[in-house]
Amino acid sequence: MKKVIFYILFLMSAMTVSAQNVVIDGSTNKANALVRLFVYDDMLSCEMTEVCSTRSDNKGNFRLETDLPDITLARIAVNLESVDMLLNTRSSYKVKIEIPENNEDVSYFERQESVITMLDADDDGLYYQFTMTENIINEFILNNFNQLYRGRRVALLDSLDSDIERKLGTVNFDFVKDYIRYKKGVVMLALTGDGGKKVMNEYFLDNDILYSQPAYMDLFKETFTDYFLQRKFEPSEFMYAFASGYDNFVSYLKKDDFLANNDSLFELIFIWNLRRMYYENPNEKKIVNSYLDIMKSKTMVPRHKTIINDIQAGLNRLAYDTDAPFFSLRDAVGDVFKLSDHKDKMILLQFVSRVSQMSEYQFERLSELESRWQDTVEVVTIATNNSFEDYKTLFKEKGYNWTLLNLGDDILLWEKYQIKTCPEYVIIKTQNKIGMAPAPSPEQYLEYHIRRIYGYH
């Protein structure tokens, strides 16, 4: 019995030693905000897993704690805004995160980004070396742009290492060394003009796959996106092989010497190009999904199973005919509106934040459409908690009689529906199935898509 107890204690001790504690003390200009820490599952799919969460206090201060097994690129989300940072194991950080106030009228691409300032990093110097290296590389490319890209002086890249050593000293982390190497590869890919052959042989052939290295995966995507289209595959033969079953398709692809000699890399290229085919060939979506499932069952690389799961999750998120994310919110008189109670009608969701000229204009157009749709489509507006009273007033003044809901504290509903800017629209078919997400605004062919989807539901 004593031996058993000793063995259990030994295992618990070993687990404690192997777990790498990371602490992030931070401040933000958003008081009482939801603060979450995510880690990237891999840098190919860029899917993330939430590892811990908390709320900032009334002064905006917060603490996040988690265990990490290795150097990891992570994301801190403050409510729905986010910043990325690199974390080392057994480390502590002090950060300041500034969340800008963005106007509703501003497009998603014009929005100001949140800013993270590192106040202190007790991580053996990893964060400093990584950010300094990134700055040195960007400055080097900017200062030597003409010689690199116009003069095609590939040899100039050798001086980058000297530049880094002179400004930074010895690089102590393999992660940073790999980052430098593959950043140089991205530049070389643009300079060589040989269709990527030099980069493929130097950076990928017989090299380890660095799933968590952002520079590796950036170069991988630049090199192998559309690989099936860029190589020697004849289009009609390619599509015939694609339609002939998984084994025939794989055999056909492996006629390419590079793919034939790199099993693990072949799988990753296969997975990534199937993802592209899913979006570019709508009629082949079922075959693509089935091939991903077969690859997932056959692969001997655990990371590839995870990547396939993540990619499929991304493909199916808010996809046509998938389940719409559930919500239960209160309307203008305090009654509860549950999405599941409204399965018999098509629903148009309208997400809004503050009242603006843009939102008022779209409301006028939406009112015209809603009067034509009558009982065919149920319009539902979901307003943020701090704008809800303003919209109640607007609805009363303008005589809008469709449902107005208060988002309240359910801010993650914005994330579930991937709302980037407001107003934004989502069409939900009967049985609470996604019809279109996002859908166009009322002045941009919204009615056409409503009628199109209504004809299929």
Protein Blocks (a to p, Z undefined) as FASTA:
>chain_A
ZZmmmmmmmmmmmmmmmpccdddddddfbehiacdddddfbfklopacdfbdcdddfkop
acdddddfbdcdddddehjbccdddddehiadddddddddddfklcfklpccdddddfbd
cehhmmmmmmmmmmmmmmmmmmmmmmmmmnopaklmmmmmmmmmmmnopafbfklmmmmm
mmmmmmmmmmnonnommmmmmmmgopacdfklmklmmmmmmmmgoklmmmmbdfklmmmm
mmnojklmmmmmmmpmklmmmmklmmmmmmmmmmmmmmmmmmlmmmmmmmmmmmmmmpcc
fklmmmmmmmmmmmmgopahiacdddddddfkopacdfklmmmbccdddddfdddfklmm
mmmmmmmmmmmnmmmpccdddddfklmmmmmmmmmmnopabdcddekjmlmlmmmnopab
dcddddddehhiafbdcdddfklomlmmmmmmmmmZZ
